[in-house]
Amino acid sequence: MIGYAVVVPSMAIVGLIFGGLWIAAIIVGRKGEAARAALMATRTPNP
């Protein structure tokens, strides 16, 4: 979408929004995986 900004300048804004959402999803996903791993490490397995 950033490439379309040459033709339609408003596409730069849309591209930046989606790029920011993509980066935010990666960061939040990593934090969630770390929290899940910490929770699983503290649990004891049921016999």
PDB file of N, CA, C and O in Angstrom:
ATOM      1  N   MET A   1       0.817  -1.197   0.000  1.00  0.00           N
ATOM      2  CA  MET A   1       0.000   0.000   0.000  1.00  0.00           C
ATOM      3  C   MET A   1       0.859   1.258   0.000  1.00  0.00           C
ATOM      4  O   MET A   1       0.444   2.297  -0.513  1.00  0.00           O
ATOM      5  N   ILE A   2       2.039   1.168   0.566  1.00  0.00           N
ATOM      6  CA  ILE A   2       2.904   2.343   0.583  1.00  0.00           C
ATOM      7  C   ILE A   2       3.280   2.743  -0.847  1.00  0.00           C
ATOM      8  O   ILE A   2       3.408   3.931  -1.143  1.00  0.00           O
ATOM      9  N   GLY A   3       3.457   1.759  -1.734  1.00  0.00           N
ATOM     10  CA  GLY A   3       3.802   2.049  -3.120  1.00  0.00           C
ATOM     11  C   GLY A   3       2.709   2.821  -3.849  1.00  0.00           C
ATOM     12  O   GLY A   3       3.007   3.598  -4.756  1.00  0.00           O
ATOM     13  N   TYR A   4       1.467   2.623  -3.472  1.00  0.00           N
ATOM     14  CA  TYR A   4       0.360   3.338  -4.106  1.00  0.00           C
ATOM     15  C   TYR A   4       0.331   4.813  -3.705  1.00  0.00           C
ATOM     16  O   TYR A   4      -0.398   5.599  -4.311  1.00  0.00           O
ATOM     17  N   ALA A   5       1.106   5.197  -2.704  1.00  0.00           N
ATOM     18  CA  ALA A   5       1.119   6.590  -2.259  1.00  0.00           C
ATOM     19  C   ALA A   5       1.637   7.517  -3.350  1.00  0.00           C
ATOM     20  O   ALA A   5       1.362   8.717  -3.324  1.00  0.00           O
ATOM     21  N   VAL A   6       2.387   6.973  -4.312  1.00  0.00           N
ATOM     22  CA  VAL A   6       2.856   7.790  -5.432  1.00  0.00           C
ATOM     23  C   VAL A   6       1.668   8.237  -6.281  1.00  0.00           C
ATOM     24  O   VAL A   6       1.645   9.360  -6.786  1.00  0.00           O
ATOM     25  N   VAL A   7       0.679   7.350  -6.434  1.00  0.00           N
ATOM     26  CA  VAL A   7      -0.490   7.657  -7.260  1.00  0.00           C
ATOM     27  C   VAL A   7      -1.580   8.329  -6.429  1.00  0.00           C
ATOM     28  O   VAL A   7      -2.150   9.341  -6.836  1.00  0.00           O
ATOM     29  N   VAL A   8      -1.862   7.753  -5.257  1.00  0.00           N
ATOM     30  CA  VAL A   8      -2.918   8.274  -4.384  1.00  0.00           C
ATOM     31  C   VAL A   8      -2.289   8.564  -3.020  1.00  0.00           C
ATOM     32  O   VAL A   8      -2.055   7.636  -2.246  1.00  0.00           O
ATOM     33  N   PRO A   9      -2.014   9.825  -2.712  1.00  0.00           N
ATOM     34  CA  PRO A   9      -1.308  10.156  -1.470  1.00  0.00           C
ATOM     35  C   PRO A   9      -2.005   9.689  -0.188  1.00  0.00           C
ATOM     36  O   PRO A   9      -1.333   9.427   0.809  1.00  0.00           O
ATOM     37  N   SER A  10      -3.317   9.582  -0.196  1.00  0.00           N
ATOM     38  CA  SER A  10      -4.011   9.139   1.016  1.00  0.00           C
ATOM     39  C   SER A  10      -3.719   7.672   1.331  1.00  0.00           C
ATOM     40  O   SER A  10      -3.932   7.221   2.456  1.00  0.00           O
ATOM     41  N   MET A  11      -3.233   6.932   0.338  1.00  0.00           N
ATOM     42  CA  MET A  11      -2.876   5.531   0.588  1.00  0.00           C
ATOM     43  C   MET A  11      -1.676   5.429   1.521  1.00  0.00           C
ATOM     44  O   MET A  11      -1.493   4.394   2.162  1.00  0.00           O
ATOM     45  N   ALA A  12      -0.860   6.464   1.615  1.00  0.00           N
ATOM     46  CA  ALA A  12       0.264   6.467   2.544  1.00  0.00           C
ATOM     47  C   ALA A  12      -0.252   6.381   3.976  1.00  0.00           C
ATOM     48  O   ALA A  12       0.315   5.669   4.805  1.00  0.00           O
ATOM     49  N   ILE A  13      -1.318   7.101   4.260  1.00  0.00           N
ATOM     50  CA  ILE A  13      -1.904   7.073   5.603  1.00  0.00           C
ATOM     51  C   ILE A  13      -2.455   5.687   5.902  1.00  0.00           C
ATOM     52  O   ILE A  13      -2.235   5.150   6.987  1.00  0.00           O
ATOM     53  N   VAL A  14      -3.162   5.113   4.954  1.00  0.00           N
ATOM     54  CA  VAL A  14      -3.725   3.775   5.136  1.00  0.00           C
ATOM     55  C   VAL A  14      -2.605   2.756   5.324  1.00  0.00           C
ATOM     56  O   VAL A  14      -2.704   1.878   6.180  1.00  0.00           O
ATOM     57  N   GLY A  15      -1.550   2.867   4.534  1.00  0.00           N
ATOM     58  CA  GLY A  15      -0.418   1.956   4.654  1.00  0.00           C
ATOM     59  C   GLY A  15       0.274   2.079   5.995  1.00  0.00           C
ATOM     60  O   GLY A  15       0.664   1.071   6.585  1.00  0.00           O
ATOM     61  N   LEU A  16       0.432   3.294   6.484  1.00  0.00           N
ATOM     62  CA  LEU A  16       1.061   3.493   7.793  1.00  0.00           C
ATOM     63  C   LEU A  16       0.199   2.934   8.918  1.00  0.00           C
ATOM     64  O   LEU A  16       0.718   2.368   9.880  1.00  0.00           O
ATOM     65  N   ILE A  17      -1.108   3.092   8.800  1.00  0.00           N
ATOM     66  CA  ILE A  17      -2.009   2.542   9.817  1.00  0.00           C
ATOM     67  C   ILE A  17      -1.895   1.023   9.858  1.00  0.00           C
ATOM     68  O   ILE A  17      -1.751   0.442  10.934  1.00  0.00           O
ATOM     69  N   PHE A  18      -1.959   0.381   8.702  1.00  0.00           N
ATOM     70  CA  PHE A  18      -1.877  -1.074   8.678  1.00  0.00           C
ATOM     71  C   PHE A  18      -0.494  -1.569   9.074  1.00  0.00           C
ATOM     72  O   PHE A  18      -0.372  -2.616   9.709  1.00  0.00           O
ATOM     73  N   GLY A  19       0.542  -0.836   8.710  1.00  0.00           N
ATOM     74  CA  GLY A  19       1.892  -1.194   9.146  1.00  0.00           C
ATOM     75  C   GLY A  19       2.028  -1.113  10.658  1.00  0.00           C
ATOM     76  O   GLY A  19       2.644  -1.980  11.278  1.00  0.00           O
ATOM     77  N   GLY A  20       1.453  -0.076  11.249  1.00  0.00           N
ATOM     78  CA  GLY A  20       1.472   0.060  12.705  1.00  0.00           C
ATOM     79  C   GLY A  20       0.691  -1.043  13.392  1.00  0.00           C
ATOM     80  O   GLY A  20       1.113  -1.558  14.428  1.00  0.00           O
ATOM     81  N   LEU A  21      -0.446  -1.408  12.821  1.00  0.00           N
ATOM     82  CA  LEU A  21      -1.229  -2.510  13.388  1.00  0.00           C
ATOM     83  C   LEU A  21      -0.473  -3.830  13.306  1.00  0.00           C
ATOM     84  O   LEU A  21      -0.550  -4.648  14.223  1.00  0.00           O
ATOM     85  N   TRP A  22       0.251  -4.039  12.224  1.00  0.00           N
ATOM     86  CA  TRP A  22       1.026  -5.266  12.045  1.00  0.00           C
ATOM     87  C   TRP A  22       2.127  -5.352  13.094  1.00  0.00           C
ATOM     88  O   TRP A  22       2.328  -6.403  13.702  1.00  0.00           O
ATOM     89  N   ILE A  23       2.841  -4.249  13.309  1.00  0.00           N
ATOM     90  CA  ILE A  23       3.909  -4.226  14.315  1.00  0.00           C
ATOM     91  C   ILE A  23       3.323  -4.414  15.709  1.00  0.00           C
ATOM     92  O   ILE A  23       3.891  -5.144  16.521  1.00  0.00           O
ATOM     93  N   ALA A  24       2.201  -3.771  15.997  1.00  0.00           N
ATOM     94  CA  ALA A  24       1.560  -3.919  17.303  1.00  0.00           C
ATOM     95  C   ALA A  24       1.124  -5.361  17.544  1.00  0.00           C
ATOM     96  O   ALA A  24       1.242  -5.862  18.662  1.00  0.00           O
ATOM     97  N   ALA A  25       0.625  -6.029  16.515  1.00  0.00           N
ATOM     98  CA  ALA A  25       0.205  -7.425  16.656  1.00  0.00           C
ATOM     99  C   ALA A  25       1.391  -8.325  16.971  1.00  0.00           C
ATOM    100  O   ALA A  25       1.265  -9.257  17.765  1.00  0.00           O
ATOM    101  N   ILE A  26       2.530  -8.059  16.363  1.00  0.00           N
ATOM    102  CA  ILE A  26       3.725  -8.855  16.652  1.00  0.00           C
ATOM    103  C   ILE A  26       4.163  -8.645  18.095  1.00  0.00           C
ATOM    104  O   ILE A  26       4.494  -9.610  18.784  1.00  0.00           O
ATOM    105  N   ILE A  27       4.169  -7.405  18.561  1.00  0.00           N
ATOM    106  CA  ILE A  27       4.601  -7.108  19.931  1.00  0.00           C
ATOM    107  C   ILE A  27       3.651  -7.729  20.947  1.00  0.00           C
ATOM    108  O   ILE A  27       4.099  -8.358  21.905  1.00  0.00           O
ATOM    109  N   VAL A  28       2.351  -7.561  20.751  1.00  0.00           N
ATOM    110  CA  VAL A  28       1.364  -8.113  21.678  1.00  0.00           C
ATOM    111  C   VAL A  28       1.406  -9.639  21.656  1.00  0.00           C
ATOM    112  O   VAL A  28       1.257 -10.277  22.699  1.00  0.00           O
ATOM    113  N   GLY A  29       1.605 -10.222  20.490  1.00  0.00           N
ATOM    114  CA  GLY A  29       1.698 -11.677  20.380  1.00  0.00           C
ATOM    115  C   GLY A  29       2.891 -12.233  21.130  1.00  0.00           C
ATOM    116  O   GLY A  29       2.783 -13.272  21.783  1.00  0.00           O
ATOM    117  N   ARG A  30       4.026 -11.559  21.047  1.00  0.00           N
ATOM    118  CA  ARG A  30       5.214 -12.007  21.779  1.00  0.00           C
ATOM    119  C   ARG A  30       4.993 -11.932  23.282  1.00  0.00           C
ATOM    120  O   ARG A  30       5.390 -12.835  24.018  1.00  0.00           O
ATOM    121  N   LYS A  31       4.362 -10.857  23.739  1.00  0.00           N
ATOM    122  CA  LYS A  31       4.084 -10.724  25.173  1.00  0.00           C
ATOM    123  C   LYS A  31       3.123 -11.809  25.638  1.00  0.00           C
ATOM    124  O   LYS A  31       3.292 -12.367  26.723  1.00  0.00           O
ATOM    125  N   GLY A  32       2.129 -12.108  24.833  1.00  0.00           N
ATOM    126  CA  GLY A  32       1.167 -13.155  25.177  1.00  0.00           C
ATOM    127  C   GLY A  32       1.817 -14.520  25.232  1.00  0.00           C
ATOM    128  O   GLY A  32       1.524 -15.312  26.128  1.00  0.00           O
ATOM    129  N   GLU A  33       2.697 -14.805  24.283  1.00  0.00           N
ATOM    130  CA  GLU A  33       3.398 -16.090  24.283  1.00  0.00           C
ATOM    131  C   GLU A  33       4.317 -16.205  25.492  1.00  0.00           C
ATOM    132  O   GLU A  33       4.436 -17.284  26.071  1.00  0.00           O
ATOM    133  N   ALA A  34       4.968 -15.113  25.883  1.00  0.00           N
ATOM    134  CA  ALA A  34       5.842 -15.134  27.053  1.00  0.00           C
ATOM    135  C   ALA A  34       5.028 -15.365  28.325  1.00  0.00           C
ATOM    136  O   ALA A  34       5.451 -16.115  29.206  1.00  0.00           O
ATOM    137  N   ALA A  35       3.870 -14.728  28.422  1.00  0.00           N
ATOM    138  CA  ALA A  35       3.016 -14.913  29.593  1.00  0.00           C
ATOM    139  C   ALA A  35       2.495 -16.344  29.653  1.00  0.00           C
ATOM    140  O   ALA A  35       2.430 -16.937  30.730  1.00  0.00           O
ATOM    141  N   ARG A  36       2.129 -16.894  28.520  1.00  0.00           N
ATOM    142  CA  ARG A  36       1.640 -18.280  28.476  1.00  0.00           C
ATOM    143  C   ARG A  36       2.746 -19.254  28.859  1.00  0.00           C
ATOM    144  O   ARG A  36       2.502 -20.211  29.594  1.00  0.00           O
ATOM    145  N   ALA A  37       3.954 -19.020  28.368  1.00  0.00           N
ATOM    146  CA  ALA A  37       5.078 -19.895  28.696  1.00  0.00           C
ATOM    147  C   ALA A  37       5.395 -19.833  30.184  1.00  0.00           C
ATOM    148  O   ALA A  37       5.705 -20.856  30.794  1.00  0.00           O
ATOM    149  N   ALA A  38       5.320 -18.639  30.776  1.00  0.00           N
ATOM    150  CA  ALA A  38       5.571 -18.505  32.209  1.00  0.00           C
ATOM    151  C   ALA A  38       4.497 -19.224  33.012  1.00  0.00           C
ATOM    152  O   ALA A  38       4.801 -19.855  34.025  1.00  0.00           O
ATOM    153  N   LEU A  39       3.253 -19.139  32.576  1.00  0.00           N
ATOM    154  CA  LEU A  39       2.167 -19.822  33.265  1.00  0.00           C
ATOM    155  C   LEU A  39       2.328 -21.333  33.169  1.00  0.00           C
ATOM    156  O   LEU A  39       2.135 -22.045  34.154  1.00  0.00           O
ATOM    157  N   MET A  40       2.677 -21.817  31.998  1.00  0.00           N
ATOM    158  CA  MET A  40       2.853 -23.259  31.811  1.00  0.00           C
ATOM    159  C   MET A  40       4.050 -23.780  32.605  1.00  0.00           C
ATOM    160  O   MET A  40       4.045 -24.932  33.038  1.00  0.00           O
ATOM    161  N   ALA A  41       5.069 -22.953  32.799  1.00  0.00           N
ATOM    162  CA  ALA A  41       6.252 -23.375  33.549  1.00  0.00           C
ATOM    163  C   ALA A  41       5.952 -23.500  35.038  1.00  0.00           C
ATOM    164  O   ALA A  41       6.584 -24.304  35.724  1.00  0.00           O
ATOM    165  N   THR A  42       5.005 -22.724  35.551  1.00  0.00           N
ATOM    166  CA  THR A  42       4.697 -22.766  36.977  1.00  0.00           C
ATOM    167  C   THR A  42       3.662 -23.825  37.323  1.00  0.00           C
ATOM    168  O   THR A  42       3.518 -24.179  38.493  1.00  0.00           O
ATOM    169  N   ARG A  43       2.950 -24.329  36.353  1.00  0.00           N
ATOM    170  CA  ARG A  43       1.929 -25.351  36.615  1.00  0.00           C
ATOM    171  C   ARG A  43       2.581 -26.706  36.806  1.00  0.00           C
ATOM    172  O   ARG A  43       3.582 -27.033  36.170  1.00  0.00           O
ATOM    173  N   THR A  44       1.994 -27.476  37.690  1.00  0.00           N
ATOM    174  CA  THR A  44       2.454 -28.853  37.871  1.00  0.00           C
ATOM    175  C   THR A  44       1.537 -29.768  37.069  1.00  0.00           C
ATOM    176  O   THR A  44       0.324 -29.560  37.038  1.00  0.00           O
ATOM    177  N   PRO A  45       2.104 -30.767  36.430  1.00  0.00           N
ATOM    178  CA  PRO A  45       1.256 -31.672  35.643  1.00  0.00           C
ATOM    179  C   PRO A  45       0.361 -32.522  36.543  1.00  0.00           C
ATOM    180  O   PRO A  45       0.770 -32.949  37.622  1.00  0.00           O
ATOM    181  N   ASN A  46      -0.845 -32.755  36.088  1.00  0.00           N
ATOM    182  CA  ASN A  46      -1.772 -33.610  36.833  1.00  0.00           C
ATOM    183  C   ASN A  46      -1.479 -35.072  36.509  1.00  0.00           C
ATOM    184  O   ASN A  46      -1.303 -35.431  35.344  1.00  0.00           O
ATOM    185  N   PRO A  47      -1.426 -35.920  37.550  1.00  0.00           N
ATOM    186  CA  PRO A  47      -1.152 -37.347  37.278  1.00  0.00           C
ATOM    187  C   PRO A  47      -2.326 -38.072  36.667  1.00  0.00           C
ATOM    188  O   PRO A  47      -2.237 -39.267  36.388  1.00  0.00           O
TER     189      PRO A  47
END
